[in-house]
């Protein structure tokens, strides 16, 4: 088996205003990095369009209708202080869901050992009836519910190493005893949630606040303890919200991770998956706003997935 890479040109049609950090160039930088010979063995596939009903796994019908009505014919529609829709955003967001669900299908069918989904907009800040932080739909949380309810899995883990707390994922999975959610985040930092005492309705949420200025050593200590708890949960699938904005060069935060830290956490996640679920890992792009750091860190992450999926 190999590593699956899913994306779609629609992700380039989600266009944000000039100067917005979550911009088309992020994905273009990733594509450029993955043109190198190191990545020739990637199984590259198109992210399919999710049915609108899939959105309802995480969001209310009223919210789905509101986002559908907000689609502009030209220019932008501002949904909240940070989040915009352009004419191409609706398709891109549905294909982000479709891509992660297709990756889940492939990994569970043993068509691939693991997968990375490079779509935008990101998803982990979107709450049940609220866009937030560049996100329209809770892509990875929806995929977790899809794995549980469509595929009939008993337990899934969702691991989020974006520098900002995955507040939306936490909200969508708060009452879901079958899903363990772990999130590390700089604290204090927007959106202000993610303290260690936020533990979910069933104690299945683990938050790992990291101090501004901290780096790889602090991250590794926190994640080692958390991953031991996830191992005891015995997930049948591991989903990853892969944000790369904890990098020391990222302009939106103040952590000091490097590419070697992203390699370490990817190996640690794969170790967990090897022991718990036959190596089944589906990772999806979230944040990361310095283009060079993003490209290098995603390349590192995927290189480890390929190594472990071979």
Phi and psi in degrees as GROMACS dihedral restraints (atoms count N, CA, C in turn):
[ dihedral_restraints ]
;  ai    aj    ak    al  type     phi  dphi    fc
    3     4     5     6     1  -136.1    20    10
    4     5     6     7     1  -170.1    20    10
    6     7     8     9     1  -100.1    20    10
    7     8     9    10     1   133.4    20    10
    9    10    11    12     1   -92.2    20    10
   10    11    12    13     1   139.4    20    10
   12    13    14    15     1  -126.4    20    10
   13    14    15    16     1   115.4    20    10
   15    16    17    18     1  -113.7    20    10
   16    17    18    19     1   133.8    20    10
   18    19    20    21     1  -157.2    20    10
   19    20    21    22     1  -177.9    20    10
   21    22    23    24     1  -162.4    20    10
   22    23    24    25     1   145.5    20    10
   24    25    26    27     1   -58.5    20    10
   25    26    27    28     1   -22.5    20    10
   27    28    29    30     1   -59.8    20    10
   28    29    30    31     1   -25.8    20    10
   30    31    32    33     1   -64.2    20    10
   31    32    33    34     1   -22.3    20    10
   33    34    35    36     1   -84.8    20    10
   34    35    36    37     1    -9.6    20    10
   36    37    38    39     1   -97.5    20    10
   37    38    39    40     1     0.6    20    10
   39    40    41    42     1   -85.7    20    10
   40    41    42    43     1    96.9    20    10
   42    43    44    45     1  -107.0    20    10
   43    44    45    46     1   130.2    20    10
   45    46    47    48     1  -108.6    20    10
   46    47    48    49     1   161.4    20    10
   48    49    50    51     1   -60.8    20    10
   49    50    51    52     1   156.2    20    10
   51    52    53    54     1   -54.8    20    10
   52    53    54    55     1   133.8    20    10
   54    55    56    57     1    90.2    20    10
   55    56    57    58     1    -7.1    20    10
   57    58    59    60     1   -73.4    20    10
   58    59    60    61     1   134.9    20    10
   60    61    62    63     1   -69.5    20    10
   61    62    63    64     1   -29.0    20    10
   63    64    65    66     1   -91.9    20    10
   64    65    66    67     1    87.1    20    10
   66    67    68    69     1  -125.0    20    10
   67    68    69    70     1   165.2    20    10
   69    70    71    72     1   -54.9    20    10
   70    71    72    73     1   -37.6    20    10
   72    73    74    75     1   -59.7    20    10
   73    74    75    76     1   -22.5    20    10
   75    76    77    78     1   -59.9    20    10
   76    77    78    79     1   -48.8    20    10
   78    79    80    81     1   -70.8    20    10
   79    80    81    82     1   -36.1    20    10
   81    82    83    84     1   -61.7    20    10
   82    83    84    85     1   -37.7    20    10
   84    85    86    87     1   -65.4    20    10
   85    86    87    88     1   -39.1    20    10
   87    88    89    90     1   -66.1    20    10
   88    89    90    91     1   -45.5    20    10
   90    91    92    93     1   -57.7    20    10
   91    92    93    94     1   -43.0    20    10
   93    94    95    96     1   -62.5    20    10
   94    95    96    97     1   -42.2    20    10
   96    97    98    99     1   -63.8    20    10
   97    98    99   100     1   -34.0    20    10
   99   100   101   102     1   -87.0    20    10
  100   101   102   103     1     3.2    20    10
  102   103   104   105     1   -79.8    20    10
  103   104   105   106     1   -10.3    20    10
  105   106   107   108     1   -67.1    20    10
  106   107   108   109     1   156.9    20    10
  108   109   110   111     1   -60.1    20    10
  109   110   111   112     1   -26.1    20    10
  111   112   113   114     1   -55.0    20    10
  112   113   114   115     1   -26.0    20    10
  114   115   116   117     1  -109.9    20    10
  115   116   117   118     1    15.6    20    10
  117   118   119   120     1   -62.6    20    10
  118   119   120   121     1   -27.9    20    10
  120   121   122   123     1   -83.3    20    10
  121   122   123   124     1    -4.0    20    10
  123   124   125   126     1   -59.3    20    10
  124   125   126   127     1   137.8    20    10
  126   127   128   129     1   -87.9    20    10
  127   128   129   130     1    98.2    20    10
  129   130   131   132     1   -91.9    20    10
  130   131   132   133     1   126.1    20    10
  132   133   134   135     1  -136.1    20    10
  133   134   135   136     1   161.8    20    10
  135   136   137   138     1   -86.8    20    10
  136   137   138   139     1   134.6    20    10
  138   139   140   141     1   -73.4    20    10
  139   140   141   142     1   120.7    20    10
  141   142   143   144     1   -75.4    20    10
  142   143   144   145     1   164.5    20    10
  144   145   146   147     1   -82.7    20    10
  145   146   147   148     1   121.5    20    10
  147   148   149   150     1   -73.2    20    10
  148   149   150   151     1   145.9    20    10
  150   151   152   153     1   -65.4    20    10
  151   152   153   154     1   144.0    20    10
  153   154   155   156     1   -57.8    20    10
  154   155   156   157     1   -27.7    20    10
  156   157   158   159     1   -61.8    20    10
  157   158   159   160     1   -26.4    20    10
  159   160   161   162     1   -64.9    20    10
  160   161   162   163     1   -31.4    20    10
  162   163   164   165     1   -59.8    20    10
  163   164   165   166     1   -32.1    20    10
  165   166   167   168     1   -71.4    20    10
  166   167   168   169     1    -9.2    20    10
  168   169   170   171     1   -63.8    20    10
  169   170   171   172     1   -24.5    20    10
  171   172   173   174     1  -123.2    20    10
  172   173   174   175     1   -17.8    20    10
  174   175   176   177     1  -130.6    20    10
  175   176   177   178     1   159.9    20    10
  177   178   179   180     1   -77.6    20    10
  178   179   180   181     1   152.9    20    10
  180   181   182   183     1   -57.3    20    10
  181   182   183   184     1   -36.7    20    10
  183   184   185   186     1   -62.7    20    10
  184   185   186   187     1   -43.0    20    10
  186   187   188   189     1   -65.9    20    10
  187   188   189   190     1   -43.1    20    10
  189   190   191   192     1   -56.7    20    10
  190   191   192   193     1   -44.9    20    10
  192   193   194   195     1   -64.6    20    10
  193   194   195   196     1   -38.8    20    10
  195   196   197   198     1   -63.3    20    10
  196   197   198   199     1   -43.2    20    10
  198   199   200   201     1   -68.0    20    10
  199   200   201   202     1   -39.1    20    10
  201   202   203   204     1   -61.7    20    10
  202   203   204   205     1   -43.6    20    10
  204   205   206   207     1   -68.7    20    10
  205   206   207   208     1   -24.5    20    10
  207   208   209   210     1   -76.4    20    10
  208   209   210   211     1    -9.1    20    10
  210   211   212   213     1   -59.4    20    10
  211   212   213   214     1   120.6    20    10
  213   214   215   216     1   -83.3    20    10
  214   215   216   217     1   153.8    20    10
  216   217   218   219     1   -80.6    20    10
  217   218   219   220     1   -24.0    20    10
  219   220   221   222     1  -156.8    20    10
  220   221   222   223     1   159.8    20    10
  222   223   224   225     1    68.9    20    10
  223   224   225   226     1  -137.0    20    10
  225   226   227   228     1  -135.0    20    10
  226   227   228   229     1   153.3    20    10
  228   229   230   231     1  -118.7    20    10
  229   230   231   232     1   120.5    20    10
  231   232   233   234     1   -87.4    20    10
  232   233   234   235     1   120.7    20    10
  234   235   236   237     1   -92.1    20    10
  235   236   237   238     1   -30.9    20    10
  237   238   239   240     1  -158.7    20    10
  238   239   240   241     1  -179.2    20    10
  240   241   242   243     1   -56.5    20    10
  241   242   243   244     1   -23.9    20    10
  243   244   245   246     1  -116.7    20    10
  244   245   246   247     1   -16.2    20    10
  246   247   248   249     1  -113.3    20    10
  247   248   249   250     1   130.0    20    10
  249   250   251   252     1  -126.4    20    10
  250   251   252   253     1   151.7    20    10
  252   253   254   255     1  -116.1    20    10
  253   254   255   256     1   138.9    20    10
  255   256   257   258     1  -112.7    20    10
  256   257   258   259     1   177.0    20    10
  258   259   260   261     1   -57.5    20    10
  259   260   261   262     1   -26.8    20    10
  261   262   263   264     1   -93.3    20    10
  262   263   264   265     1    -0.4    20    10
  264   265   266   267     1   -69.3    20    10
  265   266   267   268     1   -37.4    20    10
  267   268   269   270     1   -60.0    20    10
  268   269   270   271     1   -51.8    20    10
  270   271   272   273     1   -62.2    20    10
  271   272   273   274     1   -42.8    20    10
  273   274   275   276     1   -59.7    20    10
  274   275   276   277     1   -43.7    20    10
  276   277   278   279     1   -66.6    20    10
  277   278   279   280     1   -39.3    20    10
  279   280   281   282     1   -68.8    20    10
  280   281   282   283     1   -34.8    20    10
  282   283   284   285     1   -74.3    20    10
  283   284   285   286     1   -25.7    20    10
  285   286   287   288     1   -63.2    20    10
  286   287   288   289     1   -45.2    20    10
  288   289   290   291     1   -63.5    20    10
  289   290   291   292     1   -48.4    20    10
  291   292   293   294     1   -60.2    20    10
  292   293   294   295     1   -36.3    20    10
  294   295   296   297     1   -66.3    20    10
  295   296   297   298     1   -43.5    20    10
  297   298   299   300     1   -70.0    20    10
  298   299   300   301     1   -38.4    20    10
  300   301   302   303     1   -66.8    20    10
  301   302   303   304     1   -38.3    20    10
  303   304   305   306     1   -64.1    20    10
  304   305   306   307     1   -37.1    20    10
  306   307   308   309     1   -64.5    20    10
  307   308   309   310     1   -41.2    20    10
  309   310   311   312     1   -59.8    20    10
  310   311   312   313     1   -46.0    20    10
  312   313   314   315     1   -55.7    20    10
  313   314   315   316     1   -47.9    20    10
  315   316   317   318     1   -66.5    20    10
  316   317   318   319     1   -42.8    20    10
  318   319   320   321     1   -68.6    20    10
  319   320   321   322     1   -40.1    20    10
  321   322   323   324     1   -70.5    20    10
  322   323   324   325     1   -28.8    20    10
  324   325   326   327     1   -82.7    20    10
  325   326   327   328     1     0.1    20    10
  327   328   329   330     1    61.5    20    10
  328   329   330   331     1    30.3    20    10
  330   331   332   333     1   -82.1    20    10
  331   332   333   334     1   -19.9    20    10
  333   334   335   336     1  -151.6    20    10
  334   335   336   337     1   153.5    20    10
  336   337   338   339     1   -80.2    20    10
  337   338   339   340     1   -40.0    20    10
  339   340   341   342     1  -151.8    20    10
  340   341   342   343     1   174.6    20    10
  342   343   344   345     1  -154.4    20    10
  343   344   345   346     1   153.2    20    10
  345   346   347   348     1  -128.1    20    10
  346   347   348   349     1   131.9    20    10
  348   349   350   351     1  -111.9    20    10
  349   350   351   352     1   115.7    20    10
  351   352   353   354     1  -106.2    20    10
  352   353   354   355     1    86.1    20    10
  354   355   356   357     1  -130.8    20    10
  355   356   357   358     1   164.4    20    10
  357   358   359   360     1  -148.4    20    10
  358   359   360   361     1   151.6    20    10
  360   361   362   363     1   -69.3    20    10
  361   362   363   364     1   159.4    20    10
  363   364   365   366     1   -70.0    20    10
  364   365   366   367     1  -178.4    20    10
  366   367   368   369     1  -138.2    20    10
  367   368   369   370     1   -16.5    20    10
  369   370   371   372     1   -76.2    20    10
  370   371   372   373     1    -3.8    20    10
  372   373   374   375     1   -97.8    20    10
  373   374   375   376     1   -15.0    20    10
  375   376   377   378     1   -68.6    20    10
  376   377   378   379     1   125.9    20    10
  378   379   380   381     1   -95.8    20    10
  379   380   381   382     1  -178.4    20    10
  381   382   383   384     1   -58.2    20    10
  382   383   384   385     1   -38.6    20    10
  384   385   386   387     1  -135.0    20    10
  385   386   387   388     1    36.4    20    10
  387   388   389   390     1  -155.7    20    10
  388   389   390   391     1   122.8    20    10
  390   391   392   393     1   -73.2    20    10
  391   392   393   394     1   156.9    20    10
  393   394   395   396     1  -171.6    20    10
  394   395   396   397     1   143.0    20    10
  396   397   398   399     1    53.5    20    10
  397   398   399   400     1    47.3    20    10
  399   400   401   402     1    79.0    20    10
  400   401   402   403     1    -0.2    20    10
  402   403   404   405     1  -110.1    20    10
  403   404   405   406     1   137.9    20    10
  405   406   407   408     1   -99.9    20    10
  406   407   408   409     1   -49.7    20    10
  408   409   410   411     1  -128.4    20    10
  409   410   411   412     1   147.6    20    10
  411   412   413   414     1   -79.5    20    10
  412   413   414   415     1    75.2    20    10
  414   415   416   417     1   -53.5    20    10
  415   416   417   418     1   -52.8    20    10
  417   418   419   420     1   -73.5    20    10
  418   419   420   421     1   -37.3    20    10
  420   421   422   423     1   -63.1    20    10
  421   422   423   424     1   -40.2    20    10
  423   424   425   426     1   -61.4    20    10
  424   425   426   427     1   -42.1    20    10
  426   427   428   429     1   -63.9    20    10
  427   428   429   430     1   -35.6    20    10
  429   430   431   432     1   -63.4    20    10
  430   431   432   433     1   -44.6    20    10
  432   433   434   435     1   -65.8    20    10
  433   434   435   436     1   -35.7    20    10
  435   436   437   438     1   -62.1    20    10
  436   437   438   439     1   -45.0    20    10
  438   439   440   441     1   -63.1    20    10
  439   440   441   442     1   -38.9    20    10
  441   442   443   444     1   -72.6    20    10
  442   443   444   445     1   -48.0    20    10
  444   445   446   447     1   -92.0    20    10
  445   446   447   448     1   -35.2    20    10
  447   448   449   450     1   -83.1    20    10
  448   449   450   451     1   -45.3    20    10
  450   451   452   453     1   -91.0    20    10
  451   452   453   454     1   -12.4    20    10
  453   454   455   456     1    76.3    20    10
  454   455   456   457     1    23.8    20    10
  456   457   458   459     1   -67.6    20    10
  457   458   459   460     1   153.4    20    10
  459   460   461   462     1   -90.7    20    10
  460   461   462   463     1   -30.1    20    10
  462   463   464   465     1  -150.2    20    10
  463   464   465   466     1   134.2    20    10
  465   466   467   468     1  -131.0    20    10
  466   467   468   469     1   154.0    20    10
  468   469   470   471     1  -114.9    20    10
  469   470   471   472     1   139.6    20    10
  471   472   473   474     1  -120.8    20    10
  472   473   474   475     1   119.9    20    10
  474   475   476   477     1  -117.8    20    10
  475   476   477   478     1   128.7    20    10
  477   478   479   480     1  -128.2    20    10
  478   479   480   481     1   113.5    20    10
  480   481   482   483     1  -112.6    20    10
  481   482   483   484     1    19.4    20    10
  483   484   485   486     1   -60.5    20    10
  484   485   486   487     1   151.7    20    10
  486   487   488   489     1   -70.8    20    10
  487   488   489   490     1   -22.3    20    10
  489   490   491   492     1   -99.2    20    10
  490   491   492   493     1   142.4    20    10
  492   493   494   495     1   -59.6    20    10
  493   494   495   496     1   137.4    20    10
  495   496   497   498     1   -79.8    20    10
  496   497   498   499     1    65.4    20    10
  498   499   500   501     1   -61.1    20    10
  499   500   501   502     1   -38.6    20    10
  501   502   503   504     1   -66.1    20    10
  502   503   504   505     1   -46.4    20    10
  504   505   506   507     1   -58.5    20    10
  505   506   507   508     1   -42.1    20    10
  507   508   509   510     1   -61.0    20    10
  508   509   510   511     1   -44.6    20    10
  510   511   512   513     1   -62.3    20    10
  511   512   513   514     1   -45.4    20    10
  513   514   515   516     1   -70.0    20    10
  514   515   516   517     1   -24.7    20    10
  516   517   518   519     1  -110.2    20    10
  517   518   519   520     1     6.2    20    10
  519   520   521   522     1   -55.2    20    10
  520   521   522   523     1   -41.3    20    10
  522   523   524   525     1   -97.6    20    10
  523   524   525   526     1     4.9    20    10
  525   526   527   528     1   -94.5    20    10
  526   527   528   529     1    97.4    20    10
  528   529   530   531     1   -65.9    20    10
  529   530   531   532     1   -20.4    20    10
  531   532   533   534     1   -84.2    20    10
  532   533   534   535     1    -3.9    20    10
  534   535   536   537     1  -123.2    20    10
  535   536   537   538     1   121.0    20    10
  537   538   539   540     1   -94.8    20    10
  538   539   540   541     1   128.3    20    10
  540   541   542   543     1  -116.3    20    10
  541   542   543   544     1   126.8    20    10
  543   544   545   546     1  -122.8    20    10
  544   545   546   547     1   129.9    20    10
  546   547   548   549     1  -136.6    20    10
  547   548   549   550     1   126.5    20    10
  549   550   551   552     1  -102.7    20    10
  550   551   552   553     1   144.8    20    10
  552   553   554   555     1  -159.7    20    10
  553   554   555   556     1   149.2    20    10
  555   556   557   558     1   -65.3    20    10
  556   557   558   559     1   137.8    20    10
  558   559   560   561     1  -143.5    20    10
  559   560   561   562     1   126.4    20    10
  561   562   563   564     1   -79.4    20    10
  562   563   564   565     1   147.8    20    10
  564   565   566   567     1  -175.1    20    10
  565   566   567   568     1   151.3    20    10
  567   568   569   570     1   -51.3    20    10
  568   569   570   571     1   140.0    20    10
  570   571   572   573     1   -90.7    20    10
  571   572   573   574     1     5.2    20    10
  573   574   575   576     1    95.1    20    10
  574   575   576   577     1    -8.5    20    10
  576   577   578   579     1   -94.7    20    10
  577   578   579   580     1   174.2    20    10
  579   580   581   582     1   103.3    20    10
  580   581   582   583     1    25.2    20    10
  582   583   584   585     1   -75.0    20    10
  583   584   585   586     1   160.8    20    10
  585   586   587   588     1   -65.4    20    10
  586   587   588   589     1   -19.9    20    10
  588   589   590   591     1   -86.5    20    10
  589   590   591   592     1     3.3    20    10
  591   592   593   594     1   -90.1    20    10
  592   593   594   595     1   102.3    20    10
  594   595   596   597     1  -122.5    20    10
  595   596   597   598     1     6.4    20    10
  597   598   599   600     1    82.6    20    10
  598   599   600   601     1   164.1    20    10
  600   601   602   603     1   -66.4    20    10
  601   602   603   604     1   -23.4    20    10
  603   604   605   606     1  -121.8    20    10
  604   605   606   607     1    16.7    20    10
  606   607   608   609     1    71.5    20    10
  607   608   609   610     1    19.2    20    10
  609   610   611   612     1  -101.1    20    10
  610   611   612   613     1     8.6    20    10
  612   613   614   615     1  -108.4    20    10
  613   614   615   616     1   130.4    20    10
  615   616   617   618     1  -124.0    20    10
  616   617   618   619     1   118.9    20    10
  618   619   620   621     1  -108.3    20    10
  619   620   621   622     1   138.2    20    10
  621   622   623   624     1  -123.1    20    10
  622   623   624   625     1    82.8    20    10
  624   625   626   627     1   -67.7    20    10
  625   626   627   628     1   136.3    20    10
  627   628   629   630     1  -121.4    20    10
  628   629   630   631     1   135.4    20    10
  630   631   632   633     1   -72.6    20    10
  631   632   633   634     1   144.1    20    10
  633   634   635   636     1   -54.1    20    10
  634   635   636   637     1   138.6    20    10
  636   637   638   639     1    88.2    20    10
  637   638   639   640     1   -10.7    20    10
  639   640   641   642     1   -75.8    20    10
  640   641   642   643     1   165.3    20    10
  642   643   644   645     1  -136.1    20    10
  643   644   645   646     1  -148.8    20    10
  645   646   647   648     1   -64.2    20    10
  646   647   648   649     1   -35.6    20    10
  648   649   650   651     1   -63.1    20    10
  649   650   651   652     1   -45.0    20    10
  651   652   653   654     1   -67.0    20    10
  652   653   654   655     1   -40.6    20    10
  654   655   656   657     1   -61.1    20    10
  655   656   657   658     1   -46.1    20    10
  657   658   659   660     1   -64.8    20    10
  658   659   660   661     1   -40.2    20    10
  660   661   662   663     1   -62.2    20    10
  661   662   663   664     1   -43.5    20    10
  663   664   665   666     1   -65.6    20    10
  664   665   666   667     1   -45.7    20    10
  666   667   668   669     1   -72.1    20    10
  667   668   669   670     1   -32.0    20    10
  669   670   671   672     1   -58.7    20    10
  670   671   672   673     1   -45.8    20    10
  672   673   674   675     1   -65.3    20    10
  673   674   675   676     1   -42.8    20    10
  675   676   677   678     1   -65.9    20    10
  676   677   678   679     1   -42.0    20    10
  678   679   680   681     1   -66.9    20    10
  679   680   681   682     1   -28.7    20    10
  681   682   683   684     1   -64.2    20    10
  682   683   684   685     1   -38.1    20    10
  684   685   686   687     1   -69.2    20    10
  685   686   687   688     1   -37.7    20    10
  687   688   689   690     1   -65.8    20    10
  688   689   690   691     1   -39.0    20    10
  690   691   692   693     1   -59.4    20    10
  691   692   693   694     1   -38.1    20    10
  693   694   695   696     1   -68.0    20    10
  694   695   696   697     1   -24.4    20    10
  696   697   698   699     1   -73.3    20    10
  697   698   699   700     1   -24.0    20    10
  699   700   701   702     1    58.0    20    10
  700   701   702   703     1    60.2    20    10
  702   703   704   705     1   -65.3    20    10
  703   704   705   706     1   148.9    20    10
  705   706   707   708     1   -94.3    20    10
  706   707   708   709     1    -5.2    20    10
  708   709   710   711     1  -159.7    20    10
  709   710   711   712     1   142.0    20    10
  711   712   713   714     1  -115.6    20    10
  712   713   714   715     1   121.8    20    10
  714   715   716   717     1  -106.2    20    10
  715   716   717   718     1   143.3    20    10
  717   718   719   720     1  -127.7    20    10
  718   719   720   721     1   126.7    20    10
  720   721   722   723     1   -90.9    20    10
  721   722   723   724     1   102.3    20    10
  723   724   725   726     1   -97.6    20    10
  724   725   726   727     1    92.9    20    10
  726   727   728   729     1  -100.7    20    10
  727   728   729   730     1   143.8    20    10
  729   730   731   732     1  -118.6    20    10
  730   731   732   733     1    25.5    20    10
  732   733   734   735     1   -93.8    20    10
  733   734   735   736     1     5.8    20    10
  735   736   737   738     1   -82.6    20    10
  736   737   738   739     1    -1.6    20    10
  738   739   740   741     1   -61.4    20    10
  739   740   741   742     1   144.9    20    10
  741   742   743   744     1   -61.6    20    10
  742   743   744   745     1   -21.1    20    10
  744   745   746   747     1   -95.6    20    10
  745   746   747   748     1     0.0    20    10
  747   748   749   750     1   -71.8    20    10
  748   749   750   751     1   138.0    20    10
  750   751   752   753     1   -80.9    20    10
  751   752   753   754     1   -10.5    20    10
  753   754   755   756     1  -101.3    20    10
  754   755   756   757     1     1.7    20    10
  756   757   758   759     1  -154.5    20    10
  757   758   759   760     1  -175.9    20    10
  759   760   761   762     1  -136.5    20    10
  760   761   762   763     1    38.2    20    10
  762   763   764   765     1   -95.9    20    10
  763   764   765   766     1   169.1    20    10
  765   766   767   768     1  -127.2    20    10
  766   767   768   769     1    42.7    20    10
  768   769   770   771     1   -73.7    20    10
  769   770   771   772     1   155.2    20    10
  771   772   773   774     1  -126.3    20    10
  772   773   774   775     1   177.4    20    10
  774   775   776   777     1   -58.4    20    10
  775   776   777   778     1   -34.0    20    10
  777   778   779   780     1   -65.3    20    10
  778   779   780   781     1   -30.4    20    10
  780   781   782   783     1   -70.3    20    10
  781   782   783   784     1   -38.2    20    10
  783   784   785   786     1   -68.0    20    10
  784   785   786   787     1   -34.5    20    10
  786   787   788   789     1   -63.7    20    10
  787   788   789   790     1   -43.4    20    10
  789   790   791   792     1   -62.4    20    10
  790   791   792   793     1   -48.3    20    10
  792   793   794   795     1   -68.6    20    10
  793   794   795   796     1   -31.9    20    10
  795   796   797   798     1   -67.5    20    10
  796   797   798   799     1   -43.7    20    10
  798   799   800   801     1   -60.5    20    10
  799   800   801   802     1   -42.5    20    10
  801   802   803   804     1   -63.0    20    10
  802   803   804   805     1   -40.7    20    10
  804   805   806   807     1   -65.3    20    10
  805   806   807   808     1   -41.7    20    10
  807   808   809   810     1   -67.2    20    10
  808   809   810   811     1   -35.5    20    10
  810   811   812   813     1   -59.8    20    10
  811   812   813   814     1   -46.4    20    10
  813   814   815   816     1   -57.9    20    10
  814   815   816   817     1   -48.1    20    10
  816   817   818   819     1   -65.8    20    10
  817   818   819   820     1   -38.4    20    10
  819   820   821   822     1   -59.5    20    10
  820   821   822   823     1   -41.8    20    10
  822   823   824   825     1   -76.1    20    10
  823   824   825   826     1   -29.3    20    10
  825   826   827   828     1  -103.2    20    10
  826   827   828   829     1   -33.5    20    10
  828   829   830   831     1  -150.0    20    10
  829   830   831   832     1    33.7    20    10
  831   832   833   834     1    67.2    20    10
  832   833   834   835     1    25.3    20    10
  834   835   836   837     1    81.9    20    10
  835   836   837   838     1    12.2    20    10
  837   838   839   840     1   -73.7    20    10
  838   839   840   841     1   107.3    20    10
  840   841   842   843     1  -131.1    20    10
  841   842   843   844     1   129.6    20    10
  843   844   845   846     1  -122.4    20    10
  844   845   846   847     1   117.9    20    10
  846   847   848   849     1  -113.3    20    10
  847   848   849   850     1   140.8    20    10
  849   850   851   852     1  -131.8    20    10
  850   851   852   853     1   140.3    20    10
  852   853   854   855     1   -66.2    20    10
  853   854   855   856     1   132.4    20    10
  855   856   857   858     1  -116.7    20    10
  856   857   858   859     1  -107.0    20    10
  858   859   860   861     1   -95.9    20    10
  859   860   861   862     1  -171.8    20    10
  861   862   863   864     1   128.3    20    10
  862   863   864   865     1   112.2    20    10
  864   865   866   867     1  -125.8    20    10
  865   866   867   868     1    -7.3    20    10
  867   868   869   870     1   -89.6    20    10
  868   869   870   871     1   119.3    20    10
  870   871   872   873     1   -62.6    20    10
  871   872   873   874     1   -42.9    20    10
  873   874   875   876     1   -67.2    20    10
  874   875   876   877     1   -44.4    20    10
  876   877   878   879     1   -64.6    20    10
  877   878   879   880     1   -40.1    20    10
  879   880   881   882     1   -62.2    20    10
  880   881   882   883     1   -49.6    20    10
  882   883   884   885     1   -61.4    20    10
  883   884   885   886     1   -44.9    20    10
  885   886   887   888     1   -66.7    20    10
  886   887   888   889     1   -38.8    20    10
  888   889   890   891     1   -72.7    20    10
  889   890   891   892     1   -41.2    20    10
  891   892   893   894     1   -62.8    20    10
  892   893   894   895     1   -42.3    20    10
  894   895   896   897     1   -59.8    20    10
  895   896   897   898     1   -41.5    20    10
  897   898   899   900     1   -62.5    20    10
  898   899   900   901     1   -46.7    20    10
  900   901   902   903     1   -58.6    20    10
  901   902   903   904     1   -47.2    20    10
  903   904   905   906     1   -70.5    20    10
  904   905   906   907     1   -36.7    20    10
  906   907   908   909     1   -59.5    20    10
  907   908   909   910     1   -40.9    20    10
  909   910   911   912     1   -66.6    20    10
  910   911   912   913     1   -44.3    20    10
  912   913   914   915     1   -56.5    20    10
  913   914   915   916     1   -41.9    20    10
  915   916   917   918     1   -64.8    20    10
  916   917   918   919     1   -43.1    20    10
  918   919   920   921     1   -59.6    20    10
  919   920   921   922     1   -44.0    20    10
  921   922   923   924     1   -79.4    20    10
  922   923   924   925     1   -22.3    20    10
  924   925   926   927     1   -89.4    20    10
  925   926   927   928     1    -8.8    20    10
